[in-house]
């Protein structure tokens, strides 16, 4: 009956921050993370019971939920679930749709199907088989280990022969680890604390099918209070956003509880509860205090955001530069407020001129340049000054110095050796001191009469 209460809605599960029996426990951070995401709930009493054994039925539900399966969704199950259910394959006191789906997908080991006992403690070996099948991990098909990291497991022979390839696959994928003595203990039952740690590892290795909007990464720039709520500003390569904190927020650093000020400025994982409030924040990495040691000025070619993120630029010598982005890199807005406003790298438009500041070969800051354009015919090239056939004005003096420091290209963006008198040109330039004449800095000169 306790198992049924665990997944029922008759008693409200306790928020992660209020589990008194996991505070100080080795599994506290893992429990907080999976409980925040509604993957693993506590009991109506407010306890989590980390040392309680997980039953076979509970493990099936937990694994399917964490992988993103919802037996009530046609997208995940289709008609196959109803066929399994109508066949009455395995009848259980609760969680029937999950078991039906597990049977349909052939997740449950064959030896358990013959004598299914939903309340029996699940073993580590059984978990390994079900998880490897659920994730469709490649298995060798051999019943003996060899040629993998699992060679270091000392007690594989204690597992049923049919389990060994699955244990090997799970071990090699880094999802389940052995003990310090080299054993895997395939016959050992798994506790709720250990199950929480496994589900958290699935999140870390991107095997969890989390609902959209429940997890974010970035670095914490500030915190503030207003309108009865506390907020944080989370900055990532996609930009900065304000996030409301849950009253039951828990923070962790190195597996231990921490305060919000302790992790301010660091790269963090933010997990949201089902009301879109940040309920669990974990420190991932301290933010380096890196000073820029190189500046690249040029135009944007493209931006690639992913596991590895890059900024592709063409510098003012028309050299293409592939620049990796530091995880704490920011795009600052142009103008007087550029130190307080941050936009995402996806806002950089192709062809836009920027200054990219690097530290250790990685971009840490980008400032878009405010540019202007002027067109005309070149009338003279004397002592580094390019003069156009136009009357000077309050906006442009009719000439520009140090023109050879700019990109010189044709209409197709192909590099040219230079500019000649009589060429028709379009000059893109920046003016460091608006309103001043004679300080214009050329960025690009397009020779428009060359096709």
Helices and strands as residue ranges (DSSP letters): H 2-7, G 16-18, H 28-36, H 56-66, H 74-77, H 80-87, H 96-104, H 110-114, H 124-134, G 149-152, G 156-158, G 161-163, H 164-172, H 192-204, E 215-226, E 229-236, E 239-253, E 256-258, H 260-263, E 267-272, E 278-285, E 294-304, E 310-315, E 320-332, E 342-343, G 345-347, E 353-359, E 362-368, E 371-382, E 385-388, E 399-401, G 403-405, E 407-409, E 424-431, E 440-447
